[in-house]
Every structure is written in C-alpha cells, then in structure tokens.
Amino acid sequence: MRPARLVRSPALVLTAHGSADPRSATVTHAVAGRIRRLRPDLDVRVAFCEQNAPNLTEVLAGLDGPAVVTPLLLADAYHARVDIPALIAASGAADVRQAPVLGADPALLAVLRQRLTDAGVSRHDAEVGVIVAAVGSSHPRANAQTALIAQAAGSGTRWAASTVAFATRPDPSLAQAAARLRAAGARRLVMVPWFLAPGRITDRVAEFADAHRIAMAEPLGAHNLVAATVLDRYEVTVGADVTV
C-alpha cells in the first residue's frame, strides 16, 4: 500500500487595511499570533492593503503554494470588494482565494458585550443607553448589517435603548445617536466602538465622548474570539473547494 500523501493546507494571509496609527498594525499582528496558537500547523502571514508593510501583493508573490486571503475587516464594503481583489490580481499569484469578511458574527457580538461589561455596563441597567460607533460605508447593505449589531447588543437587556452611530458617514452621527438615546429615556450613555483596533477615527470618537461626558469602552482588539472568527472564515473558504 502506498503511504498517504500529506496535503499542505493553504497559507492564511491575514489582511488588514493598514493605518498610519501603529496601534492598528499591533492588533493585526496580535490576532495573527493568537491564530498561530490556535492552529500551530498553519502557515499564517500578515499583510496590509496600504500604509503598512508588508503589502498584500508582496506577501502573495513570495508564497510558493496556495493561499487564502482572509480580511481582518468587519464590513463587506469597498476594501473587501475592490481593494483586496485588485491587490490579489496585481500579485500574479495563481492559487489564491479570498475569504469573507468577519461581519456581524455572534462571536464578535460576544466580544462587544464583554467590552461593555469591562466598562461597567450591566445588562440590567434600565438607565443606560448604548451607542455602537462604527466607521460607516458608502455601501448601504454594510451599514444595515452594522445597525443590526446595535440591535443585537441590546437584546435581552433592560437598557433604555441601543443604537448605531457612524463616525464618518452616513446618519446617524454620534450627536444624533446620543440625542436619540436621551429622547428614549437614557440617563447615562456609553459608547462602544465597532472597530477591531484603536486608531485616528476611534480617537475622534473618544474626543466626542469625553466632550459630552459619555463613557467609552475599548475596541474589540486581539481577542481569542476574533482569532477564532478569522479561522472560521478561512476554513469555510478552504472547505468550499473540497469535493466528495
């Protein structure tokens, strides 16, 4: 009998947008480290679309086997739909697939709720109003998915209300969301960023929160559940090519 041939799994290329703020890249590398601990057999690489090195095209060009580009992105918007496919094409790599974005995964919702708990928010507090602050997108469907996170975050709680706010576009803005919650009866507001890492936009959100005496939780960060969600997107993509 011939011995079974070992088939190497495709490399997981964890791909973030990139930022001038070094804290963003630090979180990306930390998530990659957690993925390596969860799957020590897997070749995990880090890549960026812009502003940070290594660039996705360079990483893909340097691989000698198949790869799954797995976006470290929450929204299925421009970066996932346009930037990453263009960089994959520019790399000239032949055997590369792109995994779905992380999206509104229940595991990430659990992390968001943990960040609120860490900020002192009780699910039984009827006086609190929670603002889920996100970046916003030109894609209405991506914004609608983000709005669902705010609804889900308040499900099963006694909070006065919860709502989404977009730090860039479209409405509701941070100010509009705060006014909406106060009109709903919230006496204390808490901001929780629907961001993977701190950066310039979350700093602007924090400045707004501080100016309006709104407590603010931490971004999702390099949590094990974030790493597990990345692995899930990778494995779904790899499994899609398996035939029986």
Residue, then its C-alpha position, 0 to 999 in steps of 0.5 A: m500500500r502506498p503511504a498517504r500523501l500529506v496535503r499542505s493546507p493553504a497559507l492564511v494571509l491575514t489582511a488588514h487595511g493598514s493605518a498610519d496609527p501603529r496601534s492598528a498594525t499591533v492588533t493585526h499582528a496580535v490576532a495573527g499570533r493568537i491564530r498561530r496558537l490556535r492552529p500551530d500547523l498553519d502557515v499564517r502571514v500578515a499583510f496590509c492593503e496600504q500604509n503598512a508593510p508588508n503589502l498584500t501583493e508582496v506577501l502573495a508573490g513570495l508564497d510558493g503554494p496556495a493561499v487564502v486571503t482572509p480580511l481582518l475587516l468587519a464590513d463587506a464594503y469597498h476594501a473587501r470588494v475592490d481593494i483586496p481583489a485588485l491587490i490579489a490580481a496585481s500579485g500574479a499569484a495563481d492559487v489564491r482565494q479570498a475569504p469573507v469578511l468577519g461581519a456581524d458574527p455572534a462571536l464578535l457580538a460576544v466580544l462587544r458585550q464583554r467590552l461593555t461589561d469591562a466598562g461597567v455596563s450591566r445588562h440590567d441597567a434600565e438607565v443606560g443607553v448604548i451607542v455602537a460607533a462604527v466607521g460607516s460605508s458608502h455601501p448601504r447593505a454594510n451599514a444595515q448589517t452594522a445597525l443590526i449589531a446595535q440591535a443585537a447588543g441590546s437584546g435581552t437587556r433592560w437598557a433604555a435603548s441601543t443604537v448605531a452611530f457612524a463616525t464618518r458617514p452616513d446618519p446617524s452621527l454620534a450627536q444624533a445617536a446620543a440625542r436619540l438615546r436621551a429622547a428614549g429615556a437614557r440617563r447615562l450613555v456609553m459608547v462602544p466602538w465597532f472597530l477591531a483596533p484603536g486608531r485616528i477615527t476611534d480617537r475622534v470618537a473618544e474626543f466626542a465622548d469625553a466632550h459630552r461626558i459619555a463613557m467609552a469602552e475599548p475596541l474589540g482588539a486581539h481577542n481569542l474570539v476574533a482569532a477564532t472568527v478569522l479561522d472560521r472564515y478561512e476554513v469555510t473558504v478552504g472547505a468550499d473547494v473540497t469535493v466528495 
